[in-house]
């Protein structure tokens, strides 16, 4: 697992919250101690913003934290105060998605459900280019480079277990409309990913599965360190990060229902190989 600026900031926030609760203090009381608003303390604990070393030391003194706790949190604050590299082609990543991409390589397990589109890390370059051109993006090169960079998560020394469930519709609905050549390139790319990366799992949810309904797309991220697990839900205007424990478990239940209905890994390979053959026939290869 890789540690990122965002994951360290979230770890620190979790530790600050734990120490505050152990001391029996409210966020408002901490805010009064620092001379700031309660909202700032909430953002620090959520890992949304960094914290000054002097402010952190003042909080930890008030909490009665041990020397070990102080040393650990001060070190986290020093490293989490660094800014991520969002210049150059990486500036094309929207602000609401940067936390996701920064934490992706730091996760221990990622569970991703997509009903009608191929998720970014799994997209072939042909699929990417078609998608961005159909969307009339002005920064296609930067967007493609970012997608390719995200794909590196599969090849890390200790990559997360990345488990995808993809609806059959995603293979029938190509960007810009029917395109057997784009679909074939995408299917072959998925087969190659499955062969190459042992911690990457792809399961197809076929049309004829027995489910009462399928939910909107979502991704669950789990961590083996102090970073809090969360669910990411993307929508037309951005994305939402959900880490409330009750809501989180609802998404885990939804994932389990989808996984129970989806094809097994070997069955998915057979599905993709058959689809590949059908597509080759359509384009007379």
Steps between C-alpha positions, in 0.01 A plus 500: 500500500623847412464799735386826343462856624123459512510168684739641762275804547200274552699284743590810697138615505389163634766512772406856600133401525585194708720704738234773533227250583728325751552838668124561513518824301264625230605648166363835618721493810806427285401781264481744792843381616650580158292811439337366183162371386367153576487435126880513477537232768249285316702535178825411681342185643355409160844536339368770269765755601847493652572631850778729619753332726450763772121448496541124514741524794254723686218252441705199608611678819133568579410136427773373733644285221799278578846574358464206261169637371642851469807384307288287266246774426759773461682286241174441315436875503844576356455261207129563441562873474674446167290579194425236239635551151198633308685706243564425133286226349378398850320835530237351266374286791194677650540612861218277625678190362851573629445343841385181326801477269743586781359229728456233231858361530486523882196273539523137606180402315281678246153379398368670188155465337420651159177422320529659157858614449849364530670652809801726437787269611369222275450705186706425190660798327262462204202518738649804679562691180151430370343604830692826529452593134126435522489722809682770297772530765763762426778331701482145362874434533505600868188295574644190333832538687313520829302185421820318406663617823209363704550162332841477672318408823472142370877463470606635840731287712209443739191604306153509652263214432297674229167328436274619220143407418395627158148480358461330163357827367847655527616271219200581281502879546821641355583875513332667202284198416557147364863435403617137472863609461499705823316223684743233376802705605344552844414132549850387400647758738297358791610146421863613502459682833351189659793289380765748607387617845411241764337751735267640234164322482234566236147361522226560243139544616296353211161625385324178605608512864229487769503830689215726606701803383858622455627808686680804360874465442716512814849412623593376848853565629639314800831571673725296728638809678316772694343648186123474532321276251261682270268471201529727197190575293547702181221714355453749218625794708790333680533229763410421861723330760298305759668366815208480744518143634130427456490628143829325423353163600199558274737528204688188612167313507422631150842383378447155652165463318660601169797268555271210580318550170805571282700244305799334662847587374526202264146555373583865434803394294275269296247781454767741377661245269162420342423871465842551340419232243160656424659842452768360271226350283325838480811675372608202288835435669 
